[in-house]
Every structure is written in C-alpha cells, then in structure tokens.
Amino acid sequence: MPNTCTISIYTITGEFVQKIDHSNLYRGDVFWDLKNGQGEVVAPGLYIYVVEASSGEKHIGKFAVVR
C-alpha cells in the first residue's frame, strides 16, 4: 500500500460503497469496518477496490466479503 492514497470501494455492479483515506509512513495495511457511507454493514459478495496513490498511480482489484 502506498504511504498516501485513497481507496474507493464499489459493489460488483459499480455502486459506490465507501472511501478510505490512507496516510501512514510506517504501516502499509488498511482496515475497514465493512460499513458503507451510511453506517450500514455491507452484504456478503464481491466488491471492487480502486487504490489511487498521491503519485497518480492507480490499482484496481477485487475481494469478497464472506460471513
């Protein structure tokens, strides 16, 4: 994980779920409470993440929420 970046999370259909701002020179991990912008717990399923570094680099990937 870049030292400074923004992580955007979307449903597999492209609906925006949450944005996480990461800024830590010493840790590369990021934790998410599995809640959307309204504070509701997200449903199990596939999600897309977009990591945008302050340098302009972008990485797109996917992950699953399993309960």
N, C-alpha and C positions, 0 to 999 in steps of 0.2 A: 504494500500500500504506500503510495507517495506520502511524504510528510504533510503536505497540504493538498486537500482535494475535496470534491463534492461527490457524494454518492446518491444517485437517484434510483428509486425502486419503482417498478411498474408491474402490473399484472401481465400475464401472457397475452392478453388482448390489447395491451398498450395503455391501460388506465393508470394514471399516476397514483402512487401509494404513499411514498414518504421521501423526504430529502434529508440526508445526513451530512453535516459539515465536519470534516476531519482535519484536525491541525495538531500534530504531535510529532516532535522531532525525534522522540525516543521509542515510540511504540508504533508498530505497523498494523496492529489489529483494531478492528472497529466492532462495537457491539450494538445490536438493535433489539429493542424490546418487543418486536413483532406486532407493533401497533401502527395504524395508519395515521394520517394527519388529524383525524377527528378523535383519536384516542381509542379507537376500537381495535380489538385483536383481529389480525388478518386471518383469512380462511386458509386451510391447507391447500397446497397446489404449487404450480410452477410460477416463478417470478423472474423478471429480467432486472439486472442492475447495470448502471452506467457509471463508471468512475471517471471523473474529469479532473485531471491534475491542474495545478496552477500554471504549469508549463505549457498547457494546451493539449497534452496527450490525453487520449480517450481510450477506455477499455470497456467492452460490453460482454456480459456473461449471463448465465442463468443459474438458479438454485431452486431447491424445493423446500417448502415448509411441510413438515410431516408431524402429525400428532398421534 
